[in-house]
Amino acid sequence: MSRLNYHHLRYFHAVAHDGNLTRTAERLNLSQSALSVQIAKLEDQLGHSLFERRGRQLHLTEAGRIALDHADAIFATGDELVGTLRNAAAGRQALRVGAMATLSRNFQIAFLRPLLGRADVELVLRSGSPAELLQALEALRLDLVLMNQPAAGDAASALISHRIDEQQVSLIGAPGLAAGAQGLRALLERCPVILPTAASSIRTGFDSLVARLDVRPQVAAEVDDMALMRLLAREGVGLGVLAPIVVRDELRGGALVELEPLPGITESFYAVALERRFPNPLVAELIAAAAGASSGSAS
């Protein structure tokens, strides 16, 4: 089989992402017929049709979807190589970090602290859903993803989940909200609570705990954003089911108090990386620093 023509593959890649031959031709400053010829040559070489036309739109065939997956990986690797070598030549490295939109900002800052303020490092920070972030990680648009759960994978997956911290979860509220309530059972019976949503592992643990204690707490709010939970707790709406790191500044300043730890309930934090040919050395540096901090606090 002859060598793959990467110019043909690049044209296919552009059309596949645009879904419109005319628009892609205009963007690449080519005639539509010339672009069609390039894609036809690629189809001849691969022995499969890559597109089918439905009205004015082009849709990928099964072979086209397979080709696009490979093309994405090929061009992402090329971009990674260029970016890595340019940064090395310039003496300045970029690190692209994604974090779940609901993840504690305090945790994120603590994790990134070894790199903050360094003149040789440029941090690019993104937030989103786990699915969006992991997709960007696998497409090499991110170097690292911070989550409170390990990435789901299988034997074919190149994702590596590093557990970098674990925090005890407690009932945390405004001073005076729990006046007169002594002990965990009394707090749960007398005070409203602010809970994470059912998708959270913390919520699963909390529901199991109150079932064992045979109490039915009043739920003031269910939220999927730790920043909003912190604000509601500060307003005295209820007792937040939170890891103390989420409200570290409020605890230090006295705006909130930690009342009772919730036995058996913890929040874990993960740094998810991708096994790569050209790994960003800053990823290993951060993970090593987090592991050192975790073992130091445990000793």
Number of C-alpha atoms within 10 A of each C-alpha: 5 6 6 11 12 13 12 18 22 17 19 27 21 18 23 21 12 14 18 16 22 18 13 21 19 11 10 12 10 12 13 15 11 11 20 16 12 18 22 18 14 21 19 11 15 15 10 14 16 23 22 12 12 8 7 10 13 17 18 19 15 13 15 20 15 12 18 20 12 14 18 17 14 16 17 16 17 12 13 18 14 12 14 18 13 13 16 12 10 10 11 14 20 17 18 19 24 28 24 20 18 17 20 21 17 15 16 16 12 12 20 15 14 14 17 13 10 11 10 12 16 16 15 12 13 14 16 14 14 19 11 12 24 25 13 16 21 21 18 20 17 21 23 26 25 28 25 21 18 17 20 10 11 8 6 6 12 13 20 16 21 18 19 22 18 14 15 16 24 21 22 28 30 23 15 10 20 20 10 10 15 11 10 16 15 14 21 21 15 16 20 20 24 25 24 22 15 13 9 15 17 22 17 14 17 20 14 13 16 15 11 9 11 10 13 12 16 14 14 15 17 15 15 16 15 22 18 12 25 22 13 20 25 21 13 17 19 25 32 31 25 29 25 20 17 19 26 15 13 17 17 10 9 12 15 25 23 20 19 15 18 18 13 11 22 18 16 18 22 20 26 28 26 20 12 13 9 11 14 18 10 18 18 12 13 18 20 13 16 22 15 13 14 14 11 9 7 7 5
